[in-house]
Amino acid sequence: MTGRIFDIQRFSIHDGPGIRTIVFLKGCYLRCRWCCNPESQEYDIETMMVDGKPKIIGRDVTVKEVLEEVMKDLPYYRRSGGGLTLSGGEALCQPDFAVELLKTARENGINTAMESTGYSEFSVIERYLPWLDVYLMDIKHMDSVKHEEYTGRPNSLILENARKIAEKNSTKGGTRLVIRVPVIPEFNATTKEISAIAEFAKTLPGVTDLHLLPYHRLGQDKYTGLNREYKMQYVEPLSNEAMEGLLQAALKSGLNCEIGG
């Protein structure tokens, strides 16, 4: 079983519980304006200029090759409750490879998580759930028109899948659903918009946690390297005070809310 990835990052503490290894998969259904990994969006292998030199982005690997890398940090996972996190891009774009990787990790006693937009047919998502401990799912906006304007896709399928995942978990147990909100100036960085997402998350059975992820411009140089326009170049990150205000708005939902996570 082979899949296409563009990076493996060890010793992460921000993408699921404990110390984790993140596997970044190629391909995504959305085109978020603020995406910090634009090299992940296309499934095709690309060339990106990095520090003035061409770099090949993307390589095909087997489940065995990836797992050998992940297993190197098994002692850290056991001490911290960490494990493997799939990211991207969008791991739902490569279901055969991603599901087999999650399954093999779980069979080796490794905790599993996935960062995902949730944009896919639910029949695809269902294949992941038996092997997934934590689903870190983005809910970016409650307004479908604005969601499509900034991401290229409407949000109806995403919201529908969030409810289906939560309901399936509440009846059968297993996957823990955590809602994450990328907080983007000019898109959703108001108390009204963040509160609306938090109130929606509160209605999802079994969901107790919501994470606010502050906007940053760390991926801006990648757009230059790919000869693409970065449409958020004039958007400034929010201050700590502004993020705190949005956090307080989200907390009114009664959920466990935090900045980062």
KACORHU-V762582 format. One record per backbone hydrogen bond with DSSP energy under -1.0 kcal/mol. NH is the residue of the N-H (numbers start at 1). CO is the residue of the C=O. Records with the same first field share a line. If there is no record, write none. Layout:
NH: CO + CO
This chain:
3: 61
5: 59
6: 24
9: 22
12: 20
20: 12
21: 83
22: 9
23: 85
24: 7
25: 87
26: 4
27: 40
28: 41
31: 151
33: 150
35: 32
40: 37
41: 38
46: 57
48: 55
49: 225
50: 53
53: 50
55: 48
57: 46
59: 5
61: 3
63: 1
66: 62
67: 63
68: 64
69: 65
70: 66
71: 67
73: 70
74: 71
77: 73
78: 74
79: 75
80: 76
81: 77
82: 77
84: 111
85: 21
86: 113
87: 23
90: 27
93: 90
94: 91
98: 94
99: 95
100: 96
101: 97
102: 98
103: 99
104: 100
105: 101
106: 102
107: 103
109: 106
110: 105
113: 84
114: 134
115: 86
116: 136
120: 118
124: 121
125: 121
126: 122
127: 124
128: 125
129: 125
131: 128
132: 129
134: 112
135: 176
136: 114
137: 178
138: 116
139: 180
147: 143
148: 144
149: 145
150: 146
151: 147
152: 148
159: 155
160: 156
161: 157
162: 158
163: 159
164: 160
165: 161
166: 162
167: 163
168: 164
169: 165
170: 166
171: 167
172: 168
173: 169
176: 133
178: 135
179: 209
180: 137
181: 211
183: 213
187: 184
188: 184
189: 184
190: 188
194: 190
195: 191
196: 192
197: 193
198: 194
199: 195
200: 196
201: 197
202: 198
203: 200
204: 201
207: 204
210: 256
211: 179
212: 258
213: 181
215: 183
220: 217
224: 220
225: 221
226: 222
227: 224
228: 223
233: 230
235: 232
243: 239
244: 240
245: 241
246: 242
247: 243
248: 244
249: 245
250: 246
251: 247
253: 250
254: 251
256: 208
258: 210
260: 212
